[in-house]
Each structure stands twice: as structure tokens, then as C-alpha cells.
Amino acid sequence: MGKHGSTALSIGLGAAILYLGAHAVTGHQGLVAYVGLQAQERTLEQRAASLEDEHAALEARAARMRPETLDLDYLDERARVTLAAGDSEEIVFALDR
């Protein structure tokens, strides 16, 4: 192999290494995609935790409305809030949660 052959081989190998390196960083399954997927995973995990909390709260509300565990005070409260109903002699205080 002559001087020109080894130079061409070096250039070709260098180009292949640069291509593979760039693809490893910016490609479909590269480092940039990996970091993006990690961020997406964190977002989805936070959303799942939020939905689990919401589910637990709804389960607790439903449990208070079941016939065997009916909470009459809670039923009265929900009826008043939902229907905006109250006695004419009652004083209602609205509190921010």
C-alpha cells in the first residue's frame, strides 16, 4: 500500500469514526434522545403519582357515600355545596383551601 492508499484509508476511517460518534450523540437512540426520554419519564412518574393521589381521594369520598359507611354530615355538606342550598337562617362562611 502506498502513501496515497494509507492517507485515503486514514481519512476514510476518520470520517467513519466521526460519523459514528455524531450518530451516537444525536441519533435516534443517541445521548440526546436518552436525556429527553429520561425527562419524559420523570414527567410521567410525577403525573402517575398525582393520579394515584387523586384516585385515593376519590376512593375516600366514595367510601363515605356507601350505604354501609354513610357519613350523614358529609352527605349534608356535599348536598349543600352541590345544590348551593342552605337554611335561610344559616350564615355561610366561604374559606379558601
Backbone as JSON Lines, residues from 0, in Angstrom:
{"i":0,"aa":"M","n":[0.85,-1.15,0.0],"ca":[0.0,0.0,0.0],"c":[0.91,1.23,0.0]}
{"i":1,"aa":"G","n":[0.6,2.15,-0.85],"ca":[1.43,3.33,-0.97],"c":[1.0,4.43,-0.03]}
{"i":2,"aa":"K","n":[1.7,5.56,-0.2],"ca":[1.43,6.7,0.65],"c":[0.0,7.21,0.46]}
{"i":3,"aa":"H","n":[-0.49,7.21,-0.79],"ca":[-1.84,7.69,-1.08],"c":[-2.89,6.72,-0.52]}
{"i":4,"aa":"G","n":[-2.6,5.44,-0.55],"ca":[-3.53,4.44,-0.03],"c":[-3.71,4.55,1.47]}
{"i":5,"aa":"S","n":[-2.62,4.76,2.19],"ca":[-2.73,4.86,3.65],"c":[-3.39,6.18,4.06]}
{"i":6,"aa":"T","n":[-3.17,7.23,3.28],"ca":[-3.82,8.51,3.57],"c":[-5.32,8.4,3.35]}
{"i":7,"aa":"A","n":[-5.71,7.76,2.25],"ca":[-7.14,7.58,1.95],"c":[-7.79,6.7,3.02]}
{"i":8,"aa":"L","n":[-7.08,5.67,3.45],"ca":[-7.59,4.79,4.49],"c":[-7.77,5.55,5.81]}
{"i":9,"aa":"S","n":[-6.78,6.38,6.16],"ca":[-6.86,7.18,7.39],"c":[-8.02,8.17,7.33]}
{"i":10,"aa":"I","n":[-8.2,8.8,6.19],"ca":[-9.3,9.76,6.02],"c":[-10.64,9.02,6.11]}
{"i":11,"aa":"G","n":[-10.71,7.87,5.46],"ca":[-11.95,7.08,5.48],"c":[-12.3,6.62,6.88]}
{"i":12,"aa":"L","n":[-11.3,6.1,7.61],"ca":[-11.54,5.66,8.98],"c":[-11.9,6.84,9.89]}
{"i":13,"aa":"G","n":[-11.23,7.96,9.69],"ca":[-11.53,9.16,10.49],"c":[-12.96,9.63,10.24]}
{"i":14,"aa":"A","n":[-13.39,9.61,8.97],"ca":[-14.75,10.02,8.63],"c":[-15.76,9.05,9.24]}
{"i":15,"aa":"A","n":[-15.46,7.76,9.19],"ca":[-16.36,6.76,9.77],"c":[-16.47,6.95,11.28]}
{"i":16,"aa":"I","n":[-15.36,7.21,11.95],"ca":[-15.37,7.43,13.39],"c":[-16.16,8.69,13.73]}
{"i":17,"aa":"L","n":[-15.97,9.76,12.96],"ca":[-16.73,10.99,13.19],"c":[-18.23,10.77,12.98]}
{"i":18,"aa":"Y","n":[-18.58,10.03,11.93],"ca":[-19.99,9.75,11.65],"c":[-20.61,8.94,12.79]}
{"i":19,"aa":"L","n":[-19.94,7.88,13.2],"ca":[-20.48,7.04,14.26],"c":[-20.56,7.79,15.59]}
{"i":20,"aa":"G","n":[-19.56,8.62,15.85],"ca":[-19.57,9.42,17.09],"c":[-20.72,10.42,17.09]}
{"i":21,"aa":"A","n":[-20.93,11.11,15.97],"ca":[-22.03,12.07,15.88],"c":[-23.37,11.36,16.0]}
{"i":22,"aa":"H","n":[-23.48,10.18,15.38],"ca":[-24.72,9.42,15.45],"c":[-24.97,8.93,16.88]}
{"i":23,"aa":"A","n":[-23.92,8.59,17.6],"ca":[-24.08,8.13,18.99],"c":[-24.59,9.25,19.89]}
{"i":24,"aa":"V","n":[-24.28,10.49,19.55],"ca":[-24.72,11.62,20.36],"c":[-26.09,12.12,19.92]}
{"i":25,"aa":"T","n":[-26.3,12.29,18.61],"ca":[-27.51,12.94,18.13],"c":[-28.48,12.01,17.42]}
{"i":26,"aa":"G","n":[-28.17,10.75,17.3],"ca":[-29.02,9.82,16.56],"c":[-30.31,9.48,17.27]}
{"i":27,"aa":"H","n":[-31.13,8.67,16.63],"ca":[-32.45,8.27,17.14],"c":[-32.34,7.64,18.53]}
{"i":28,"aa":"Q","n":[-31.31,6.87,18.76],"ca":[-31.1,6.25,20.07],"c":[-29.82,6.78,20.73]}
{"i":29,"aa":"G","n":[-29.48,8.01,20.4],"ca":[-28.26,8.61,20.92],"c":[-28.43,9.23,22.29]}
{"i":30,"aa":"L","n":[-27.39,9.9,22.72],"ca":[-27.34,10.51,24.04],"c":[-28.41,11.58,24.22]}
{"i":31,"aa":"V","n":[-28.63,12.41,23.21],"ca":[-29.62,13.48,23.3],"c":[-31.02,12.86,23.45]}
{"i":32,"aa":"A","n":[-31.32,11.82,22.69],"ca":[-32.61,11.14,22.8],"c":[-32.76,10.51,24.18]}
{"i":33,"aa":"Y","n":[-31.7,9.96,24.69],"ca":[-31.73,9.31,26.01],"c":[-32.07,10.33,27.11]}
{"i":34,"aa":"V","n":[-31.44,11.49,27.05],"ca":[-31.71,12.54,28.04],"c":[-33.16,13.0,27.93]}
{"i":35,"aa":"G","n":[-33.65,13.14,26.71],"ca":[-35.05,13.53,26.52],"c":[-36.01,12.49,27.06]}
{"i":36,"aa":"L","n":[-35.69,11.22,26.87],"ca":[-36.55,10.15,27.38],"c":[-36.53,10.12,28.91]}
{"i":37,"aa":"Q","n":[-35.39,10.41,29.52],"ca":[-35.33,10.47,30.98],"c":[-36.21,11.59,31.52]}
{"i":38,"aa":"A","n":[-36.2,12.75,30.87],"ca":[-37.04,13.87,31.3],"c":[-38.51,13.5,31.14]}
{"i":39,"aa":"Q","n":[-38.84,12.85,30.04],"ca":[-40.22,12.41,29.82],"c":[-40.65,11.39,30.87]}
{"i":40,"aa":"E","n":[-39.75,10.5,31.24],"ca":[-40.04,9.5,32.27],"c":[-40.34,10.17,33.61]}
{"i":41,"aa":"R","n":[-39.53,11.17,33.97],"ca":[-39.76,11.89,35.24],"c":[-41.13,12.57,35.23]}
{"i":42,"aa":"T","n":[-41.48,13.19,34.11],"ca":[-42.77,13.86,33.99],"c":[-43.91,12.86,34.13]}
{"i":43,"aa":"L","n":[-43.79,11.72,33.48],"ca":[-44.84,10.7,33.55],"c":[-44.94,10.1,34.95]}
{"i":44,"aa":"E","n":[-43.81,9.93,35.63],"ca":[-43.85,9.41,37.0],"c":[-44.54,10.4,37.94]}
{"i":45,"aa":"Q","n":[-44.29,11.69,37.75],"ca":[-44.96,12.71,38.57],"c":[-46.45,12.71,38.29]}
{"i":46,"aa":"R","n":[-46.82,12.57,37.02],"ca":[-48.25,12.53,36.65],"c":[-48.92,11.3,37.25]}
{"i":47,"aa":"A","n":[-48.23,10.17,37.22],"ca":[-48.78,8.94,37.79],"c":[-48.99,9.09,39.29]}
{"i":48,"aa":"A","n":[-48.04,9.71,39.97],"ca":[-48.17,9.92,41.42],"c":[-49.35,10.85,41.71]}
{"i":49,"aa":"S","n":[-49.51,11.88,40.9],"ca":[-50.63,12.8,41.08],"c":[-51.96,12.08,40.86]}
{"i":50,"aa":"L","n":[-52.02,11.24,39.84],"ca":[-53.25,10.49,39.58],"c":[-53.54,9.48,40.68]}
{"i":51,"aa":"E","n":[-52.5,8.89,41.25],"ca":[-52.7,7.97,42.38],"c":[-53.26,8.7,43.59]}
{"i":52,"aa":"D","n":[-52.77,9.91,43.85],"ca":[-53.3,10.71,44.95],"c":[-54.76,11.07,44.71]}
{"i":53,"aa":"E","n":[-55.05,11.47,43.47],"ca":[-56.43,11.83,43.12],"c":[-57.35,10.61,43.26]}
{"i":54,"aa":"H","n":[-56.85,9.46,42.84],"ca":[-57.63,8.22,42.95],"c":[-57.92,7.9,44.41]}
{"i":55,"aa":"A","n":[-56.93,8.04,45.26],"ca":[-57.11,7.77,46.69],"c":[-58.14,8.72,47.3]}
{"i":56,"aa":"A","n":[-58.11,9.99,46.9],"ca":[-59.08,10.96,47.41],"c":[-60.49,10.6,46.96]}
{"i":57,"aa":"L","n":[-60.62,10.2,45.69],"ca":[-61.94,9.81,45.19],"c":[-62.45,8.54,45.86]}
{"i":58,"aa":"E","n":[-61.54,7.61,46.12],"ca":[-61.92,6.39,46.84],"c":[-62.42,6.72,48.24]}
{"i":59,"aa":"A","n":[-61.75,7.66,48.91],"ca":[-62.17,8.06,50.25],"c":[-63.55,8.71,50.21]}
{"i":60,"aa":"R","n":[-63.78,9.57,49.21],"ca":[-65.1,10.19,49.08],"c":[-66.17,9.15,48.8]}
{"i":61,"aa":"A","n":[-65.86,8.19,47.94],"ca":[-66.83,7.15,47.6],"c":[-67.13,6.28,48.82]}
{"i":62,"aa":"A","n":[-66.11,5.99,49.61],"ca":[-66.31,5.17,50.81],"c":[-67.25,5.86,51.79]}
{"i":63,"aa":"R","n":[-67.21,7.18,51.85],"ca":[-68.07,7.92,52.77],"c":[-69.53,7.94,52.29]}
{"i":64,"aa":"M","n":[-69.75,7.57,51.04],"ca":[-71.1,7.6,50.48],"c":[-71.73,6.21,50.35]}
{"i":65,"aa":"R","n":[-71.0,5.16,50.66],"ca":[-71.54,3.81,50.57],"c":[-72.56,3.6,51.69]}
{"i":66,"aa":"P","n":[-73.62,2.83,51.42],"ca":[-74.67,2.63,52.42],"c":[-74.15,2.09,53.76]}
{"i":67,"aa":"E","n":[-73.19,1.18,53.71],"ca":[-72.7,0.59,54.96],"c":[-71.8,1.53,55.77]}
{"i":68,"aa":"T","n":[-71.27,2.56,55.13],"ca":[-70.38,3.51,55.83],"c":[-70.81,4.96,55.57]}
{"i":69,"aa":"L","n":[-72.09,5.18,55.37],"ca":[-72.59,6.51,55.01],"c":[-72.31,7.52,56.12]}
{"i":70,"aa":"D","n":[-71.66,8.6,55.75],"ca":[-71.36,9.7,56.66],"c":[-72.41,10.79,56.4]}
{"i":71,"aa":"L","n":[-73.39,10.92,57.3],"ca":[-74.5,11.84,57.08],"c":[-74.05,13.3,57.06]}
{"i":72,"aa":"D","n":[-73.06,13.65,57.86],"ca":[-72.53,15.01,57.84],"c":[-71.91,15.32,56.48]}
{"i":73,"aa":"Y","n":[-71.15,14.36,55.96],"ca":[-70.52,14.55,54.65],"c":[-71.59,14.64,53.56]}
{"i":74,"aa":"L","n":[-72.6,13.81,53.64],"ca":[-73.7,13.85,52.67],"c":[-74.38,15.2,52.7]}
{"i":75,"aa":"D","n":[-74.64,15.72,53.88],"ca":[-75.26,17.04,54.03],"c":[-74.37,18.12,53.43]}
{"i":76,"aa":"E","n":[-73.09,18.05,53.74],"ca":[-72.14,19.04,53.2],"c":[-72.12,19.02,51.68]}
{"i":77,"aa":"R","n":[-72.0,17.82,51.09],"ca":[-71.94,17.71,49.63],"c":[-73.24,18.19,48.99]}
{"i":78,"aa":"A","n":[-74.38,17.9,49.6],"ca":[-75.66,18.36,49.06],"c":[-75.73,19.88,49.08]}
{"i":79,"aa":"R","n":[-75.27,20.48,50.17],"ca":[-75.31,21.94,50.26],"c":[-74.37,22.6,49.24]}
{"i":80,"aa":"V","n":[-73.19,22.04,49.1],"ca":[-72.23,22.6,48.14],"c":[-72.72,22.42,46.71]}
{"i":81,"aa":"T","n":[-73.18,21.22,46.4],"ca":[-73.59,20.92,45.03],"c":[-74.84,21.69,44.64]}
{"i":82,"aa":"L","n":[-75.81,21.76,45.53],"ca":[-77.08,22.41,45.23],"c":[-77.11,23.88,45.63]}
{"i":83,"aa":"A","n":[-76.05,24.33,46.28],"ca":[-75.99,25.7,46.8],"c":[-77.21,25.97,47.67]}
{"i":84,"aa":"A","n":[-77.53,25.0,48.51],"ca":[-78.73,25.1,49.34],"c":[-78.34,25.31,50.8]}
{"i":85,"aa":"G","n":[-79.19,25.97,51.49],"ca":[-78.99,26.17,52.92],"c":[-80.25,26.73,53.53]}
{"i":86,"aa":"D","n":[-80.29,26.76,54.81],"ca":[-81.44,27.31,55.53],"c":[-81.35,28.83,55.48]}
{"i":87,"aa":"S","n":[-82.48,29.5,55.48],"ca":[-82.49,30.96,55.39],"c":[-81.86,31.62,56.6]}
{"i":88,"aa":"E","n":[-81.79,30.92,57.72],"ca":[-81.21,31.49,58.94],"c":[-79.74,31.11,59.13]}
{"i":89,"aa":"E","n":[-79.19,30.39,58.2],"ca":[-77.78,29.98,58.33],"c":[-76.86,31.08,57.82]}
{"i":90,"aa":"I","n":[-75.71,31.16,58.41],"ca":[-74.66,32.05,57.95],"c":[-73.59,31.16,57.34]}
{"i":91,"aa":"V","n":[-73.19,31.45,56.12],"ca":[-72.24,30.62,55.4],"c":[-70.93,31.38,55.27]}
{"i":92,"aa":"F","n":[-69.84,30.74,55.64],"ca":[-68.51,31.3,55.51],"c":[-67.78,30.52,54.44]}
{"i":93,"aa":"A","n":[-67.32,31.17,53.41],"ca":[-66.56,30.52,52.35],"c":[-65.07,30.64,52.68]}
{"i":94,"aa":"L","n":[-64.4,29.53,52.76],"ca":[-62.98,29.52,53.09],"c":[-62.19,28.99,51.91]}
{"i":95,"aa":"D","n":[-61.1,29.64,51.6],"ca":[-60.19,29.13,50.56],"c":[-59.4,27.97,51.13]}
{"i":96,"aa":"R","n":[-59.2,26.97,50.31],"ca":[-58.43,25.8,50.78],"c":[-56.98,25.99,50.5]}
